[in-house]
Amino acid sequence: GNSVTQMEGPVTLSEEAFLTINCTYTATGYPSLFWYVQYPGEGLQLLLKATKADDKGSNKGFEATYRKETTSFHLEKGSVQVSDSAVYFCALSDHNAGNMLTFGGGTRLMVKP
Amino acid sequence: EAGVAQSPRYKIIEKRQSVAFWCNPISGHATLYWYQQILGQGPKLLIQFQNNGVVDDSQLPKDRFSAERLKGVDSTLKIQPAKLEDSAVYLCASISDRGAGEQFFGPGTRLTVL
């Protein structure tokens, strides 16, 4: 079956530090890949997505590249801000299974001033 | 456009009681999902509807959980009777048939079973 593995948190960084959150996946087909973010007290929001190999998704300074050869979709940001503190979820969508989402366990990011 | 609506936002019940959650998806979205998110974990799919039909309910504990989407628009998820381990956030999501797999999530209902 499909699965998503992401690095465990919490990840604690100082403001303006470089961020990487690793995500790898297992899928039988060619899924779409997503990063969702959950700010404290709020619902899940789509951060970025990529629908095919070598696509790069980007939003709000975050980037992730769909790497089919390494089955990875690592999230990066060059300079984090305190407002980026949240829980980040990597997920895949299986087009052969009704586009249901399979999520990783989430990574909590804490950014200190 | 209005987002996915859910109610209530919070619910506290005692074990063995019953509870129901309501979801209204984005207008025109034919596909609706219910997910369970236990604290510290990623969401897990419970059931998927396409219009008013069930597409996938393989992860739904059918001895106590039920869900319906009678008119193909809003949906209810029910737990009867609740157990302590049902404490979680219940998320509803919907997707456009023309979308590239992007699901839009509601704010969730946080259930605490005592």
Interface residues (C-beta under 8 A of the other chain):
Chain A: V4 S32 F34 Y36 E42 G43 L44 Q45 L46 K49 T51 F89 A91 S93 H95 A97 G98 N99 M100 L101 T102 F103 G104 G105 G106
Chain B: T31 Y33 Y35 G40 Q41 G42 P43 K44 L45 Q48 Q50 V55 D56 L91 A93 I95 A100 G101 E102 Q103 F104 F105 G106 P107 G108
